[in-house]
Amino acid sequence: MEKKVEKVKSVKGELRVPSDKSISHRTVILGSLANGVTTVKHFLKAGDTLTTVDVYRKLGVKIEESNGIYFIHGVNLKGFNEPEDILYMGNSGTTTRLTFGVLAGLRFFTAVTGDESLRKRPMRRVLHPLKLMGAHVDGREKGEYLPAAIRGGNLRGIEFFNEKSSAQVKSALLLAGLFAERRTAVIEPVMSRNHTENMLKIMGADIRHEFSEGGYRVEIRSGKELKPFDIDVPADPSSAAFFVAAAVIVPGSEVVLKDVLINVTRDGFFRKLKQMGANIEYVNHREEAGEPVADIVARYTPDLKGVSVSKEEVPSMIDELPLLALVATQAEGETVIQGARELRFKESDRIKAVVENLRAVGVDDVEELEDGIIVRGKKRIKGGVVDSFKDHRIAMGFSILGLISEDGIVIKDADCAYISYPDFYRHLESIIER
């Protein structure tokens, strides 16, 4: 589906974007490990998160939904059932890698597979350290890919250097550590998303962390019974980012984004916009099950300044970097994004997609780096036709840029936005003033 987004007078209004996917996954996985019933409001009902629900039901966990609220009847660490069939993980890497951590501690056999895309994604980064802990694991191409099989139990804690600061690897090892003798420690050069640690802490796990010159260290010991919890899942900062960007670059705009997760490992985009001089503030601060939450107020800012993004800053804004490059077209001076080679291995090569599409809408002063992008502002957005490359974040980002384009921007395959945000275009239309 092609979608044309044209210049508007302003964007004004209040939105509650979809709930956070990372936290929604973890409410099911960790809630299943608790001794009692965990209650989840605003659970994100999307393909990947519903896969997690299905998988844990097949492991013997009773999960009910009533009036939009999920009730997860935790079975403690020893109440899981050996599945009668292969566990199908669909397209969800989070479900797969975190669940391997749980399965490593269970004294039974499980086989795991996924769809064509998931079967091409690397699994050895998780399975190898779990093997070091004592789990019996194997998979296609020496454990690199699904299908894979695991027989758990008799785990011993290890100390593991998480070189790529992968939150999924860290989470899998912490979950396996709940079943292991001795402590399990994970060290990262830069702290990755810490939702698993936060949730385990409120559940009463024996977990602690510290920062040092060597990076971030978290360790866990087994032996503590996990308590259930109640949570109202906050809104996804990655989804909120598009509307914050719109407010900042469209003259006369002001938007309020409700209930947004502002965890320091996830709000790097907002902090970087503030560094550019953007008129953004957090109001109504509060905490939800160990996670910081706030409403975000964003207003038009005509005097944005270019900034630099370093390798150390990338993890906290990796999904929003393409959007940051688009905002940078409206900033004075040069914006340099480096250390983000991972962008080339997302749903599309996002570095290439951003550079090619910016040139297609009249922004020529943009440079493609091996690991990032250089954008030189302040530029008129003439408009034209862009290719989303069937990547939801590229489609949504250039839709936002279309709001200030002279001739409008036509986005090819714009319906791919539905992958992460089914109501994106409806929500965008609701705050547009023409």
PyMOL commands that set and color helices and strands:
alter all, ss='L'
color gray80, all
select helices_A, chain A and resi 21-33+47-58+93-103+118-120+124-132+140-143+167-177+195-202+237-249+268-275+311-328+341-345+350-360+392-402+414-419+424-431
alter helices_A, ss='H'
color red, helices_A
select strands_A, chain A and resi 3-5+10-15+37-41+62-66+69-73+87-88+109-113+136-139+145-151+159-161+184-188+206-212+215-221+230-232+254-261+279-288+291-299+308-309+334-337+366-369+372-376+384-387+409-412+432-433
alter strands_A, ss='S'
color yellow, strands_A
deselect
rebuild
show_as cartoon
